[in-house]
Amino acid sequence: MERARTYNDFAPANDPYGERNFGALEHNGNRIIWKVDAYDRDLRYGSPDPADPHVTGRVLTIMLAGEY
């Protein structure tokens, strides 16, 4: 969890839109991916304005790459 929280290996090749909402790392021989999605406050639909925390709820998903 800490490595996903502090991840900072963003580059145009893996973050072409500059959103910094996805990453991949290796841990104990496993490839782990994480993704942050921005939803409306009810977590039902996409946020109308992901930059506004008053109308946005964020969900972090962390999984083994093989589960994707």
mmCIF file as Biopython writes it, N, C-alpha, C and O atoms, coordinates in Angstrom:
data_model
#
loop_
_atom_site.group_PDB
_atom_site.id
_atom_site.type_symbol
_atom_site.label_atom_id
_atom_site.label_alt_id
_atom_site.label_comp_id
_atom_site.label_asym_id
_atom_site.label_entity_id
_atom_site.label_seq_id
_atom_site.pdbx_PDB_ins_code
_atom_site.Cartn_x
_atom_site.Cartn_y
_atom_site.Cartn_z
_atom_site.occupancy
_atom_site.B_iso_or_equiv
_atom_site.auth_seq_id
_atom_site.auth_asym_id
_atom_site.pdbx_PDB_model_num
ATOM 1   N N  . MET A ? 1  ? 0.823   -1.184  0.000   1.0 0.0 1  A 1 
ATOM 2   C CA . MET A ? 1  ? 0.000   0.000   0.000   1.0 0.0 1  A 1 
ATOM 3   C C  . MET A ? 1  ? 0.872   1.255   0.000   1.0 0.0 1  A 1 
ATOM 4   O O  . MET A ? 1  ? 0.590   2.221   -0.709  1.0 0.0 1  A 1 
ATOM 5   N N  . GLU A ? 2  ? 1.925   1.225   0.799   1.0 0.0 2  A 1 
ATOM 6   C CA . GLU A ? 2  ? 2.818   2.382   0.888   1.0 0.0 2  A 1 
ATOM 7   C C  . GLU A ? 2  ? 3.502   2.657   -0.451  1.0 0.0 2  A 1 
ATOM 8   O O  . GLU A ? 2  ? 3.667   3.817   -0.828  1.0 0.0 2  A 1 
ATOM 9   N N  . ARG A ? 3  ? 3.897   1.620   -1.165  1.0 0.0 3  A 1 
ATOM 10  C CA . ARG A ? 3  ? 4.561   1.834   -2.455  1.0 0.0 3  A 1 
ATOM 11  C C  . ARG A ? 3  ? 3.604   2.398   -3.484  1.0 0.0 3  A 1 
ATOM 12  O O  . ARG A ? 3  ? 4.025   3.179   -4.337  1.0 0.0 3  A 1 
ATOM 13  N N  . ALA A ? 4  ? 2.351   2.040   -3.439  1.0 0.0 4  A 1 
ATOM 14  C CA . ALA A ? 4  ? 1.368   2.640   -4.351  1.0 0.0 4  A 1 
ATOM 15  C C  . ALA A ? 4  ? 1.126   4.095   -3.959  1.0 0.0 4  A 1 
ATOM 16  O O  . ALA A ? 4  ? 0.993   4.955   -4.830  1.0 0.0 4  A 1 
ATOM 17  N N  . ARG A ? 5  ? 1.068   4.378   -2.667  1.0 0.0 5  A 1 
ATOM 18  C CA . ARG A ? 5  ? 0.833   5.739   -2.191  1.0 0.0 5  A 1 
ATOM 19  C C  . ARG A ? 5  ? 1.968   6.678   -2.571  1.0 0.0 5  A 1 
ATOM 20  O O  . ARG A ? 5  ? 1.729   7.843   -2.889  1.0 0.0 5  A 1 
ATOM 21  N N  . THR A ? 6  ? 3.192   6.185   -2.542  1.0 0.0 6  A 1 
ATOM 22  C CA . THR A ? 6  ? 4.346   7.042   -2.812  1.0 0.0 6  A 1 
ATOM 23  C C  . THR A ? 6  ? 4.878   6.890   -4.238  1.0 0.0 6  A 1 
ATOM 24  O O  . THR A ? 6  ? 5.915   7.464   -4.572  1.0 0.0 6  A 1 
ATOM 25  N N  . TYR A ? 7  ? 4.191   6.136   -5.068  1.0 0.0 7  A 1 
ATOM 26  C CA . TYR A ? 7  ? 4.617   5.913   -6.457  1.0 0.0 7  A 1 
ATOM 27  C C  . TYR A ? 7  ? 4.817   7.253   -7.165  1.0 0.0 7  A 1 
ATOM 28  O O  . TYR A ? 7  ? 3.977   8.149   -7.077  1.0 0.0 7  A 1 
ATOM 29  N N  . ASN A ? 8  ? 5.942   7.370   -7.864  1.0 0.0 8  A 1 
ATOM 30  C CA . ASN A ? 8  ? 6.228   8.624   -8.559  1.0 0.0 8  A 1 
ATOM 31  C C  . ASN A ? 8  ? 7.012   8.372   -9.848  1.0 0.0 8  A 1 
ATOM 32  O O  . ASN A ? 8  ? 7.821   9.206   -10.255 1.0 0.0 8  A 1 
ATOM 33  N N  . ASP A ? 9  ? 6.779   7.242   -10.481 1.0 0.0 9  A 1 
ATOM 34  C CA . ASP A ? 9  ? 7.507   6.888   -11.695 1.0 0.0 9  A 1 
ATOM 35  C C  . ASP A ? 9  ? 6.671   7.209   -12.934 1.0 0.0 9  A 1 
ATOM 36  O O  . ASP A ? 9  ? 6.558   6.383   -13.840 1.0 0.0 9  A 1 
ATOM 37  N N  . PHE A ? 10 ? 6.096   8.388   -12.971 1.0 0.0 10 A 1 
ATOM 38  C CA . PHE A ? 10 ? 5.251   8.788   -14.087 1.0 0.0 10 A 1 
ATOM 39  C C  . PHE A ? 10 ? 6.104   9.349   -15.213 1.0 0.0 10 A 1 
ATOM 40  O O  . PHE A ? 10 ? 7.054   10.096  -14.978 1.0 0.0 10 A 1 
ATOM 41  N N  . ALA A ? 11 ? 5.754   8.979   -16.435 1.0 0.0 11 A 1 
ATOM 42  C CA . ALA A ? 11 ? 6.461   9.448   -17.636 1.0 0.0 11 A 1 
ATOM 43  C C  . ALA A ? 11 ? 5.452   9.476   -18.782 1.0 0.0 11 A 1 
ATOM 44  O O  . ALA A ? 11 ? 4.404   8.838   -18.687 1.0 0.0 11 A 1 
ATOM 45  N N  . PRO A ? 12 ? 5.743   10.190  -19.845 1.0 0.0 12 A 1 
ATOM 46  C CA . PRO A ? 12 ? 4.805   10.220  -20.979 1.0 0.0 12 A 1 
ATOM 47  C C  . PRO A ? 12 ? 4.425   8.831   -21.504 1.0 0.0 12 A 1 
ATOM 48  O O  . PRO A ? 12 ? 3.306   8.639   -21.981 1.0 0.0 12 A 1 
ATOM 49  N N  . ALA A ? 13 ? 5.322   7.883   -21.422 1.0 0.0 13 A 1 
ATOM 50  C CA . ALA A ? 13 ? 5.021   6.535   -21.926 1.0 0.0 13 A 1 
ATOM 51  C C  . ALA A ? 13 ? 3.968   5.820   -21.090 1.0 0.0 13 A 1 
ATOM 52  O O  . ALA A ? 13 ? 3.171   5.056   -21.635 1.0 0.0 13 A 1 
ATOM 53  N N  . ASN A ? 14 ? 3.946   6.049   -19.771 1.0 0.0 14 A 1 
ATOM 54  C CA . ASN A ? 14 ? 2.972   5.351   -18.925 1.0 0.0 14 A 1 
ATOM 55  C C  . ASN A ? 14 ? 1.899   6.280   -18.360 1.0 0.0 14 A 1 
ATOM 56  O O  . ASN A ? 14 ? 1.011   5.833   -17.633 1.0 0.0 14 A 1 
ATOM 57  N N  . ASP A ? 15 ? 1.977   7.563   -18.689 1.0 0.0 15 A 1 
ATOM 58  C CA . ASP A ? 15 ? 0.986   8.536   -18.221 1.0 0.0 15 A 1 
ATOM 59  C C  . ASP A ? 15 ? 0.790   9.609   -19.299 1.0 0.0 15 A 1 
ATOM 60  O O  . ASP A ? 15 ? 1.081   10.783  -19.070 1.0 0.0 15 A 1 
ATOM 61  N N  . PRO A ? 16 ? 0.297   9.202   -20.473 1.0 0.0 16 A 1 
ATOM 62  C CA . PRO A ? 16 ? 0.243   10.136  -21.613 1.0 0.0 16 A 1 
ATOM 63  C C  . PRO A ? 16 ? -0.661  11.350  -21.396 1.0 0.0 16 A 1 
ATOM 64  O O  . PRO A ? 16 ? -0.466  12.376  -22.047 1.0 0.0 16 A 1 
ATOM 65  N N  . TYR A ? 17 ? -1.636  11.261  -20.506 1.0 0.0 17 A 1 
ATOM 66  C CA . TYR A ? 17 ? -2.554  12.378  -20.281 1.0 0.0 17 A 1 
ATOM 67  C C  . TYR A ? 17 ? -2.224  13.173  -19.026 1.0 0.0 17 A 1 
ATOM 68  O O  . TYR A ? 17 ? -2.927  14.129  -18.701 1.0 0.0 17 A 1 
ATOM 69  N N  . GLY A ? 18 ? -1.164  12.794  -18.315 1.0 0.0 18 A 1 
ATOM 70  C CA . GLY A ? 18 ? -0.754  13.512  -17.120 1.0 0.0 18 A 1 
ATOM 71  C C  . GLY A ? 18 ? -1.718  13.393  -15.957 1.0 0.0 18 A 1 
ATOM 72  O O  . GLY A ? 18 ? -1.748  14.271  -15.095 1.0 0.0 18 A 1 
ATOM 73  N N  . GLU A ? 19 ? -2.509  12.324  -15.911 1.0 0.0 19 A 1 
ATOM 74  C CA . GLU A ? 19 ? -3.517  12.169  -14.856 1.0 0.0 19 A 1 
ATOM 75  C C  . GLU A ? 19 ? -2.960  11.555  -13.579 1.0 0.0 19 A 1 
ATOM 76  O O  . GLU A ? 19 ? -3.537  11.736  -12.507 1.0 0.0 19 A 1 
ATOM 77  N N  . ARG A ? 20 ? -1.862  10.839  -13.676 1.0 0.0 20 A 1 
ATOM 78  C CA . ARG A ? 20 ? -1.235  10.199  -12.514 1.0 0.0 20 A 1 
ATOM 79  C C  . ARG A ? 20 ? -2.225  9.342   -11.725 1.0 0.0 20 A 1 
ATOM 80  O O  . ARG A ? 20 ? -2.266  9.389   -10.496 1.0 0.0 20 A 1 
ATOM 81  N N  . ASN A ? 21 ? -3.013  8.567   -12.451 1.0 0.0 21 A 1 
ATOM 82  C CA . ASN A ? 21 ? -4.045  7.748   -11.805 1.0 0.0 21 A 1 
ATOM 83  C C  . ASN A ? 21 ? -3.838  6.250   -11.997 1.0 0.0 21 A 1 
ATOM 84  O O  . ASN A ? 21 ? -4.734  5.461   -11.697 1.0 0.0 21 A 1 
ATOM 85  N N  . PHE A ? 22 ? -2.667  5.846   -12.495 1.0 0.0 22 A 1 
ATOM 86  C CA . PHE A ? 22 ? -2.377  4.436   -12.732 1.0 0.0 22 A 1 
ATOM 87  C C  . PHE A ? 22 ? -0.889  4.209   -12.531 1.0 0.0 22 A 1 
ATOM 88  O O  . PHE A ? 22 ? -0.072  5.065   -12.869 1.0 0.0 22 A 1 
ATOM 89  N N  . GLY A ? 23 ? -0.541  3.056   -11.981 1.0 0.0 23 A 1 
ATOM 90  C CA . GLY A ? 23 ? 0.861   2.702   -11.833 1.0 0.0 23 A 1 
ATOM 91  C C  . GLY A ? 23 ? 1.035   1.201   -11.754 1.0 0.0 23 A 1 
ATOM 92  O O  . GLY A ? 23 ? 0.083   0.460   -11.506 1.0 0.0 23 A 1 
ATOM 93  N N  . ALA A ? 24 ? 2.259   0.766   -11.967 1.0 0.0 24 A 1 
ATOM 94  C CA . ALA A ? 24 ? 2.610   -0.652  -11.880 1.0 0.0 24 A 1 
ATOM 95  C C  . ALA A ? 24 ? 3.954   -0.764  -11.181 1.0 0.0 24 A 1 
ATOM 96  O O  . ALA A ? 24 ? 4.843   0.064   -11.380 1.0 0.0 24 A 1 
ATOM 97  N N  . LEU A ? 25 ? 4.090   -1.796  -10.359 1.0 0.0 25 A 1 
ATOM 98  C CA . LEU A ? 25 ? 5.343   -2.004  -9.644  1.0 0.0 25 A 1 
ATOM 99  C C  . LEU A ? 25 ? 5.541   -3.486  -9.399  1.0 0.0 25 A 1 
ATOM 100 O O  . LEU A ? 25 ? 4.609   -4.280  -9.533  1.0 0.0 25 A 1 
ATOM 101 N N  . GLU A ? 26 ? 6.758   -3.850  -9.041  1.0 0.0 26 A 1 
ATOM 102 C CA . GLU A ? 26 ? 7.094   -5.225  -8.699  1.0 0.0 26 A 1 
ATOM 103 C C  . GLU A ? 26 ? 7.231   -5.330  -7.182  1.0 0.0 26 A 1 
ATOM 104 O O  . GLU A ? 26 ? 7.813   -4.458  -6.538  1.0 0.0 26 A 1 
ATOM 105 N N  . HIS A ? 27 ? 6.687   -6.410  -6.623  1.0 0.0 27 A 1 
ATOM 106 C CA . HIS A ? 27 ? 6.813   -6.653  -5.188  1.0 0.0 27 A 1 
ATOM 107 C C  . HIS A ? 27 ? 6.887   -8.154  -4.952  1.0 0.0 27 A 1 
ATOM 108 O O  . HIS A ? 27 ? 5.974   -8.890  -5.328  1.0 0.0 27 A 1 
ATOM 109 N N  . ASN A ? 28 ? 7.959   -8.606  -4.338  1.0 0.0 28 A 1 
ATOM 110 C CA . ASN A ? 28 ? 8.152   -10.043 -4.059  1.0 0.0 28 A 1 
ATOM 111 C C  . ASN A ? 28 ? 7.942   -10.898 -5.300  1.0 0.0 28 A 1 
ATOM 112 O O  . ASN A ? 28 ? 7.345   -11.972 -5.221  1.0 0.0 28 A 1 
ATOM 113 N N  . GLY A ? 29 ? 8.428   -10.432 -6.440  1.0 0.0 29 A 1 
ATOM 114 C CA . GLY A ? 29 ? 8.319   -11.191 -7.682  1.0 0.0 29 A 1 
ATOM 115 C C  . GLY A ? 29 ? 6.966   -11.103 -8.363  1.0 0.0 29 A 1 
ATOM 116 O O  . GLY A ? 29 ? 6.741   -11.769 -9.373  1.0 0.0 29 A 1 
ATOM 117 N N  . ASN A ? 30 ? 6.066   -10.300 -7.832  1.0 0.0 30 A 1 
ATOM 118 C CA . ASN A ? 30 ? 4.732   -10.137 -8.423  1.0 0.0 30 A 1 
ATOM 119 C C  . ASN A ? 30 ? 4.596   -8.750  -9.037  1.0 0.0 30 A 1 
ATOM 120 O O  . ASN A ? 30 ? 5.047   -7.759  -8.463  1.0 0.0 30 A 1 
ATOM 121 N N  . ARG A ? 31 ? 3.974   -8.688  -10.204 1.0 0.0 31 A 1 
ATOM 122 C CA . ARG A ? 31 ? 3.657   -7.397  -10.822 1.0 0.0 31 A 1 
ATOM 123 C C  . ARG A ? 31 ? 2.319   -6.942  -10.250 1.0 0.0 31 A 1 
ATOM 124 O O  . ARG A ? 31 ? 1.321   -7.658  -10.336 1.0 0.0 31 A 1 
ATOM 125 N N  . ILE A ? 32 ? 2.307   -5.761  -9.673  1.0 0.0 32 A 1 
ATOM 126 C CA . ILE A ? 32 ? 1.122   -5.202  -9.034  1.0 0.0 32 A 1 
ATOM 127 C C  . ILE A ? 32 ? 0.751   -3.928  -9.766  1.0 0.0 32 A 1 
ATOM 128 O O  . ILE A ? 32 ? 1.613   -3.103  -10.069 1.0 0.0 32 A 1 
ATOM 129 N N  . ILE A ? 33 ? -0.537  -3.770  -10.049 1.0 0.0 33 A 1 
ATOM 130 C CA . ILE A ? 33 ? -1.014  -2.552  -10.693 1.0 0.0 33 A 1 
ATOM 131 C C  . ILE A ? 33 ? -2.017  -1.865  -9.773  1.0 0.0 33 A 1 
ATOM 132 O O  . ILE A ? 33 ? -2.704  -2.510  -8.981  1.0 0.0 33 A 1 
ATOM 133 N N  . TRP A ? 34 ? -2.083  -0.552  -9.897  1.0 0.0 34 A 1 
ATOM 134 C CA . TRP A ? 34 ? -3.060  0.211   -9.127  1.0 0.0 34 A 1 
ATOM 135 C C  . TRP A ? 34 ? -3.683  1.266   -10.023 1.0 0.0 34 A 1 
ATOM 136 O O  . TRP A ? 34 ? -3.069  1.718   -10.989 1.0 0.0 34 A 1 
ATOM 137 N N  . LYS A ? 35 ? -4.904  1.652   -9.694  1.0 0.0 35 A 1 
ATOM 138 C CA . LYS A ? 35 ? -5.658  2.608   -10.491 1.0 0.0 35 A 1 
ATOM 139 C C  . LYS A ? 35 ? -6.570  3.394   -9.565  1.0 0.0 35 A 1 
ATOM 140 O O  . LYS A ? 35 ? -7.198  2.829   -8.670  1.0 0.0 35 A 1 
ATOM 141 N N  . VAL A ? 36 ? -6.641  4.717   -9.789  1.0 0.0 36 A 1 
ATOM 142 C CA . VAL A ? 36 ? -7.559  5.577   -9.048  1.0 0.0 36 A 1 
ATOM 143 C C  . VAL A ? 36 ? -8.647  6.030   -10.015 1.0 0.0 36 A 1 
ATOM 144 O O  . VAL A ? 36 ? -8.354  6.561   -11.087 1.0 0.0 36 A 1 
ATOM 145 N N  . ASP A ? 37 ? -9.891  5.821   -9.636  1.0 0.0 37 A 1 
ATOM 146 C CA . ASP A ? 37 ? -11.030 6.257   -10.450 1.0 0.0 37 A 1 
ATOM 147 C C  . ASP A ? 37 ? -11.782 7.349   -9.697  1.0 0.0 37 A 1 
ATOM 148 O O  . ASP A ? 37 ? -11.912 7.299   -8.474  1.0 0.0 37 A 1 
ATOM 149 N N  . ALA A ? 38 ? -12.277 8.340   -10.446 1.0 0.0 38 A 1 
ATOM 150 C CA . ALA A ? 38 ? -13.017 9.466   -9.864  1.0 0.0 38 A 1 
ATOM 151 C C  . ALA A ? 38 ? -14.500 9.307   -10.186 1.0 0.0 38 A 1 
ATOM 152 O O  . ALA A ? 38 ? -14.898 9.290   -11.351 1.0 0.0 38 A 1 
ATOM 153 N N  . TYR A ? 39 ? -15.306 9.191   -9.139  1.0 0.0 39 A 1 
ATOM 154 C CA . TYR A ? 39 ? -16.749 9.012   -9.270  1.0 0.0 39 A 1 
ATOM 155 C C  . TYR A ? 39 ? -17.489 10.210  -8.687  1.0 0.0 39 A 1 
ATOM 156 O O  . TYR A ? 39 ? -16.899 11.070  -8.032  1.0 0.0 39 A 1 
ATOM 157 N N  . ASP A ? 40 ? -18.792 10.243  -8.941  1.0 0.0 40 A 1 
ATOM 158 C CA . ASP A ? 40 ? -19.612 11.228  -8.246  1.0 0.0 40 A 1 
ATOM 159 C C  . ASP A ? 40 ? -19.658 10.851  -6.765  1.0 0.0 40 A 1 
ATOM 160 O O  . ASP A ? 40 ? -19.168 9.784   -6.395  1.0 0.0 40 A 1 
ATOM 161 N N  . ARG A ? 41 ? -20.223 11.685  -5.925  1.0 0.0 41 A 1 
ATOM 162 C CA . ARG A ? 41 ? -20.195 11.444  -4.485  1.0 0.0 41 A 1 
ATOM 163 C C  . ARG A ? 41 ? -20.936 10.178  -4.069  1.0 0.0 41 A 1 
ATOM 164 O O  . ARG A ? 41 ? -20.668 9.637   -2.996  1.0 0.0 41 A 1 
ATOM 165 N N  . ASP A ? 42 ? -21.869 9.690   -4.900  1.0 0.0 42 A 1 
ATOM 166 C CA . ASP A ? 42 ? -22.584 8.450   -4.603  1.0 0.0 42 A 1 
ATOM 167 C C  . ASP A ? 42 ? -21.847 7.223   -5.123  1.0 0.0 42 A 1 
ATOM 168 O O  . ASP A ? 42 ? -22.311 6.098   -4.934  1.0 0.0 42 A 1 
ATOM 169 N N  . LEU A ? 43 ? -20.704 7.425   -5.774  1.0 0.0 43 A 1 
ATOM 170 C CA . LEU A ? 43 ? -19.888 6.350   -6.346  1.0 0.0 43 A 1 
ATOM 171 C C  . LEU A ? 43 ? -20.664 5.511   -7.356  1.0 0.0 43 A 1 
ATOM 172 O O  . LEU A ? 43 ? -20.471 4.299   -7.452  1.0 0.0 43 A 1 
ATOM 173 N N  . ARG A ? 44 ? -21.546 6.172   -8.110  1.0 0.0 44 A 1 
ATOM 174 C CA . ARG A ? 44 ? -22.344 5.470   -9.112  1.0 0.0 44 A 1 
ATOM 175 C C  . ARG A ? 44 ? -21.916 5.802   -10.533 1.0 0.0 44 A 1 
ATOM 176 O O  . ARG A ? 44 ? -21.951 4.937   -11.407 1.0 0.0 44 A 1 
ATOM 177 N N  . TYR A ? 45 ? -21.514 7.040   -10.773 1.0 0.0 45 A 1 
ATOM 178 C CA . TYR A ? 45 ? -21.170 7.505   -12.115 1.0 0.0 45 A 1 
ATOM 179 C C  . TYR A ? 45 ? -19.834 8.244   -12.064 1.0 0.0 45 A 1 
ATOM 180 O O  . TYR A ? 45 ? -19.310 8.516   -10.984 1.0 0.0 45 A 1 
ATOM 181 N N  . GLY A ? 46 ? -19.297 8.562   -13.216 1.0 0.0 46 A 1 
ATOM 182 C CA . GLY A ? 46 ? -18.075 9.348   -13.266 1.0 0.0 46 A 1 
ATOM 183 C C  . GLY A ? 46 ? -18.302 10.726  -12.670 1.0 0.0 46 A 1 
ATOM 184 O O  . GLY A ? 46 ? -19.400 11.277  -12.750 1.0 0.0 46 A 1 
ATOM 185 N N  . SER A ? 47 ? -17.259 11.273  -12.076 1.0 0.0 47 A 1 
ATOM 186 C CA . SER A ? 47 ? -17.364 12.597  -11.466 1.0 0.0 47 A 1 
ATOM 187 C C  . SER A ? 47 ? -17.594 13.666  -12.529 1.0 0.0 47 A 1 
ATOM 188 O O  . SER A ? 47 ? -16.985 13.616  -13.597 1.0 0.0 47 A 1 
ATOM 189 N N  . PRO A ? 48 ? -18.469 14.634  -12.249 1.0 0.0 48 A 1 
ATOM 190 C CA . PRO A ? 48 ? -18.666 15.726  -13.193 1.0 0.0 48 A 1 
ATOM 191 C C  . PRO A ? 48 ? -17.449 16.648  -13.266 1.0 0.0 48 A 1 
ATOM 192 O O  . PRO A ? 48 ? -17.258 17.351  -14.258 1.0 0.0 48 A 1 
ATOM 193 N N  . ASP A ? 49 ? -16.623 16.642  -12.210 1.0 0.0 49 A 1 
ATOM 194 C CA . ASP A ? 49 ? -15.410 17.469  -12.182 1.0 0.0 49 A 1 
ATOM 195 C C  . ASP A ? 49 ? -14.398 16.807  -11.249 1.0 0.0 49 A 1 
ATOM 196 O O  . ASP A ? 49 ? -14.373 17.116  -10.058 1.0 0.0 49 A 1 
ATOM 197 N N  . PRO A ? 50 ? -13.559 15.897  -11.769 1.0 0.0 50 A 1 
ATOM 198 C CA . PRO A ? 50 ? -12.622 15.161  -10.908 1.0 0.0 50 A 1 
ATOM 199 C C  . PRO A ? 50 ? -11.692 16.040  -10.079 1.0 0.0 50 A 1 
ATOM 200 O O  . PRO A ? 50 ? -11.169 15.581  -9.063  1.0 0.0 50 A 1 
ATOM 201 N N  . ALA A ? 51 ? -11.472 17.276  -10.477 1.0 0.0 51 A 1 
ATOM 202 C CA . ALA A ? 51 ? -10.591 18.164  -9.715  1.0 0.0 51 A 1 
ATOM 203 C C  . ALA A ? 51 ? -11.285 18.767  -8.497  1.0 0.0 51 A 1 
ATOM 204 O O  . ALA A ? 51 ? -10.621 19.352  -7.640  1.0 0.0 51 A 1 
ATOM 205 N N  . ASP A ? 52 ? -12.601 18.637  -8.405  1.0 0.0 52 A 1 
ATOM 206 C CA . ASP A ? 52 ? -13.361 19.234  -7.299  1.0 0.0 52 A 1 
ATOM 207 C C  . ASP A ? 52 ? -13.702 18.170  -6.257  1.0 0.0 52 A 1 
ATOM 208 O O  . ASP A ? 52 ? -14.557 17.322  -6.512  1.0 0.0 52 A 1 
ATOM 209 N N  . PRO A ? 53 ? -13.054 18.195  -5.089  1.0 0.0 53 A 1 
ATOM 210 C CA . PRO A ? 53 ? -13.328 17.172  -4.076  1.0 0.0 53 A 1 
ATOM 211 C C  . PRO A ? 53 ? -14.735 17.232  -3.490  1.0 0.0 53 A 1 
ATOM 212 O O  . PRO A ? 53 ? -15.178 16.274  -2.856  1.0 0.0 53 A 1 
ATOM 213 N N  . HIS A ? 54 ? -15.441 18.337  -3.691  1.0 0.0 54 A 1 
ATOM 214 C CA . HIS A ? 54 ? -16.807 18.443  -3.172  1.0 0.0 54 A 1 
ATOM 215 C C  . HIS A ? 54 ? -17.811 17.625  -3.983  1.0 0.0 54 A 1 
ATOM 216 O O  . HIS A ? 54 ? -18.897 17.314  -3.493  1.0 0.0 54 A 1 
ATOM 217 N N  . VAL A ? 55 ? -17.455 17.275  -5.221  1.0 0.0 55 A 1 
ATOM 218 C CA . VAL A ? 55 ? -18.362 16.491  -6.068  1.0 0.0 55 A 1 
ATOM 219 C C  . VAL A ? 55 ? -17.737 15.171  -6.501  1.0 0.0 55 A 1 
ATOM 220 O O  . VAL A ? 55 ? -18.281 14.469  -7.353  1.0 0.0 55 A 1 
ATOM 221 N N  . THR A ? 56 ? -16.585 14.834  -5.908  1.0 0.0 56 A 1 
ATOM 222 C CA . THR A ? 56 ? -15.837 13.655  -6.346  1.0 0.0 56 A 1 
ATOM 223 C C  . THR A ? 56 ? -15.518 12.726  -5.193  1.0 0.0 56 A 1 
ATOM 224 O O  . THR A ? 56 ? -15.081 13.159  -4.127  1.0 0.0 56 A 1 
ATOM 225 N N  . GLY A ? 57 ? -15.743 11.441  -5.423  1.0 0.0 57 A 1 
ATOM 226 C CA . GLY A ? 57 ? -15.273 10.389  -4.529  1.0 0.0 57 A 1 
ATOM 227 C C  . GLY A ? 57 ? -14.268 9.561   -5.302  1.0 0.0 57 A 1 
ATOM 228 O O  . GLY A ? 57 ? -14.505 9.237   -6.466  1.0 0.0 57 A 1 
ATOM 229 N N  . ARG A ? 58 ? -13.170 9.218   -4.694  1.0 0.0 58 A 1 
ATOM 230 C CA . ARG A ? 58 ? -12.129 8.459   -5.386  1.0 0.0 58 A 1 
ATOM 231 C C  . ARG A ? 58 ? -12.080 7.033   -4.854  1.0 0.0 58 A 1 
ATOM 232 O O  . ARG A ? 58 ? -12.284 6.787   -3.666  1.0 0.0 58 A 1 
ATOM 233 N N  . VAL A ? 59 ? -11.802 6.096   -5.768  1.0 0.0 59 A 1 
ATOM 234 C CA . VAL A ? 59 ? -11.678 4.690   -5.413  1.0 0.0 59 A 1 
ATOM 235 C C  . VAL A ? 59 ? -10.320 4.204   -5.899  1.0 0.0 59 A 1 
ATOM 236 O O  . VAL A ? 59 ? -9.981  4.360   -7.073  1.0 0.0 59 A 1 
ATOM 237 N N  . LEU A ? 60 ? -9.547  3.619   -4.998  1.0 0.0 60 A 1 
ATOM 238 C CA . LEU A ? 60 ? -8.247  3.051   -5.336  1.0 0.0 60 A 1 
ATOM 239 C C  . LEU A ? 60 ? -8.397  1.540   -5.444  1.0 0.0 60 A 1 
ATOM 240 O O  . LEU A ? 60 ? -8.885  0.886   -4.523  1.0 0.0 60 A 1 
ATOM 241 N N  . THR A ? 61 ? -7.973  0.998   -6.572  1.0 0.0 61 A 1 
ATOM 242 C CA . THR A ? 61 ? -7.969  -0.450  -6.787  1.0 0.0 61 A 1 
ATOM 243 C C  . THR A ? 61 ? -6.524  -0.897  -6.913  1.0 0.0 61 A 1 
ATOM 244 O O  . THR A ? 61 ? -5.763  -0.343  -7.707  1.0 0.0 61 A 1 
ATOM 245 N N  . ILE A ? 62 ? -6.147  -1.898  -6.131  1.0 0.0 62 A 1 
ATOM 246 C CA . ILE A ? 62 ? -4.811  -2.489  -6.199  1.0 0.0 62 A 1 
ATOM 247 C C  . ILE A ? 62 ? -4.993  -3.981  -6.442  1.0 0.0 62 A 1 
ATOM 248 O O  . ILE A ? 62 ? -5.764  -4.645  -5.748  1.0 0.0 62 A 1 
ATOM 249 N N  . MET A ? 63 ? -4.269  -4.508  -7.447  1.0 0.0 63 A 1 
ATOM 250 C CA . MET A ? 63 ? -4.422  -5.936  -7.753  1.0 0.0 63 A 1 
ATOM 251 C C  . MET A ? 63 ? -3.165  -6.493  -8.392  1.0 0.0 63 A 1 
ATOM 252 O O  . MET A ? 63 ? -2.300  -5.747  -8.851  1.0 0.0 63 A 1 
ATOM 253 N N  . LEU A ? 64 ? -3.080  -7.794  -8.415  1.0 0.0 64 A 1 
ATOM 254 C CA . LEU A ? 64 ? -2.026  -8.455  -9.174  1.0 0.0 64 A 1 
ATOM 255 C C  . LEU A ? 64 ? -2.323  -8.249  -10.655 1.0 0.0 64 A 1 
ATOM 256 O O  . LEU A ? 64 ? -3.477  -8.328  -11.075 1.0 0.0 64 A 1 
ATOM 257 N N  . ALA A ? 65 ? -1.290  -7.987  -11.441 1.0 0.0 65 A 1 
ATOM 258 C CA . ALA A ? 65 ? -1.491  -7.745  -12.870 1.0 0.0 65 A 1 
ATOM 259 C C  . ALA A ? 65 ? -2.188  -8.934  -13.543 1.0 0.0 65 A 1 
ATOM 260 O O  . ALA A ? 65 ? -2.957  -8.739  -14.484 1.0 0.0 65 A 1 
ATOM 261 N N  . GLY A ? 66 ? -1.934  -10.144 -13.081 1.0 0.0 66 A 1 
ATOM 262 C CA . GLY A ? 66 ? -2.573  -11.326 -13.654 1.0 0.0 66 A 1 
ATOM 263 C C  . GLY A ? 66 ? -4.069  -11.400 -13.401 1.0 0.0 66 A 1 
ATOM 264 O O  . GLY A ? 66 ? -4.762  -12.187 -14.046 1.0 0.0 66 A 1 
ATOM 265 N N  . GLU A ? 67 ? -4.575  -10.604 -12.482 1.0 0.0 67 A 1 
ATOM 266 C CA . GLU A ? 67 ? -6.012  -10.585 -12.188 1.0 0.0 67 A 1 
ATOM 267 C C  . GLU A ? 67 ? -6.776  -9.655  -13.102 1.0 0.0 67 A 1 
ATOM 268 O O  . GLU A ? 67 ? -8.006  -9.684  -13.134 1.0 0.0 67 A 1 
ATOM 269 N N  . TYR A ? 68 ? -6.049  -8.819  -13.854 1.0 0.0 68 A 1 
ATOM 270 C CA . TYR A ? 68 ? -6.711  -7.825  -14.702 1.0 0.0 68 A 1 
ATOM 271 C C  . TYR A ? 68 ? -7.316  -8.448  -15.928 1.0 0.0 68 A 1 
ATOM 272 O O  . TYR A ? 68 ? -7.911  -7.747  -16.747 1.0 0.0 68 A 1 
#
